[in-house]
């Protein structure tokens, strides 16, 4: 009876023993470590995605801050340049206004001094001419009475007049000598001893001597009148030049004061823009510094976590290797000892336990369902091992554990490959998106720059056209004003001449017909009488003509004045518009040059970024070829391996349960024997 019971359980490949339990515990621990590793890997992948997303967000914010900083700095630089230019313009205008005011004040002072000097000289000239005329009148009067020499009464007045002429600027040295000789000769005539005391002056006692002094005085009179006429003309020209200079300086000061007021308003606006832009720039820099610090801390934390995860993965890998090594050593070195220690019994080579047959059938079914030749091959190996002799169960379980180990290692390698593919694909896609975004931004900036260049070129063309039109309009205005002034001047001259002629005719008629009540007496028949009635009508008609001419003269003069004022105002507006447009043209040309330079830099950046994008696309194609172009997805492969491992574990569990029953039976048989 004891033998039959032993034979019942000896049909199993081997009896359960502590060594098998150790191997089971090692396998269980190995599964636990693997499961914990998969969970930790999932957590790390989520953490890595969080790090990447937050890092990208901060990098995007930093890039926006950098672009905003560039824009604000450009605006600030332009504003500061405008402030500097406007300050220089204000200083230039202030200096010009001060200089013009000083020039006007100086010119006014000089004009006053010149006019005062002229008035003094003109008074002297008037006195000189009057003196000469009186002297000539005296001499001519004496000569008209037939006197050979001047009478004593006339001599006294003449000597006084001639003496007064001695220091006048019209009397040169030679004339002064002649006048002195004349005075001495005339004084000698009143002295009874003149013949003995002044023989040298006898020449002036004759009629010829008187004629000579008469000629000298006439020459001096002509010279004095000519000199006065010249000085009067010079004074008139000087006054006219002063008035023109004054008008020019006054207009220029007025224009510059207006430009100065506009420049000060622009300066205030520029300073306000500078203040607000500086504040925005400081706030932007502060935010950028905070984002940079946050990004640095985030990168440090993520790198530390990655380092810790790498150490954890390495430790788990070392642990799994240690467990696998322990299982290998136990399986290779304790087989015989286990059989002897725990009474393992051999079975017939031709017999198979029901448990092993069930395992074989289960493995074959698993191989067919998973379409895995390695499982079918394992079933064949177990079938062969089950009839091979000693320790069948140990061999079968060893084969199953080896297969589980191979599938697990293959699954880990596949998971690692999948992780690599996922990571690389995600990284490369992110790089691709970044490069595409950057290329799009650069293209957008390029389009904006091209648009700005087109606008600047259009503005320059428009400003140049407007300046040309302004110059053409000013030239036409100048020509029109010149023609109009010439016409008005001719009309004014004609009307003035007409008024003067009519007035002269009226005066002549009134001078004749107005005497002795000629217009009131009736003529006597047979004698000549003035035509008073007809003359009265003529004079009335002439007065109407005079009124018409005067009215037209006033209208032409008013039109001329108004036209000149309109011309000057428009010319001033044109000068101001020209200055503004030239300033705008200069600034627009600088802006165009700066934008063209920026466009060239953008094109270089775009070319470099496109090259990096092309390289990224090429690398992504290689990654896709390695990771995507597979006949079976990672999820299906993972599910298939999990199913295989679960089936193998179930088979191993069946064998160990069978072995445990056989072990108890063998121990019982051994005790009874």
ABEGO torsion letter per residue (X at the ends): XAAAAAAAAAABABBBBAAAAAAAAAAAAAAAAAAAAAAAAAAAAAAAAAAAAAAAAAAAAAAAAAAAAAAAAAAAAAAAAAAAAAAAAAAAAAAAAAAAAAAAAAAAAAAAAAAAAAAAAAAAAAAAAAAAAAAAAAAAAAAAAGBABBBAAAAAAAAAAAAAAAABAABBAAAAAAAAAAAAAAAAAABAAAAAABAAAAAAABAAAAAAAAAAAAAAAAAAAAAAAAAAAAAAAAAAAAAAAAAAAAAAAAAAAAAAAAAAAAAAAAAAAAAAAAAAAAAAAAAAAAAAAAAAAAAAAAAAAAAAAAAAAAAAAAAAAAAAAAAAAAAAAAAAAAAAAAGBBBBBAABBBAAAAAAAAAAAAAAAAAGBAAAAAAAAAAAAAAAAEBGAAAAAAAAAAAAAAAAAAAAAAAAAAAAAAAAAAAAAAAAAAAAAAAAAAAAAAAAAAAAAAAAAAAAAAAAAAAAAAAAAAAAAAAAAAAAAAAAAAAAAAAAAAAAAAAAAAAAAAAAAAABGGAAABBBBBGBBBBBAAAAAAAAAAAAAAAAAAAAAAAAAAAAAAAAAAAAAAAAAAAAAAAAAAAAAAAAAAAAAAAAAAAAAAAAAAAAAAAAAAAAAAAAAAAAAAAAABBABBAAAAAAAAAAAAAAAAAAAAAAAAAAAAAAAAAAAAAAAX
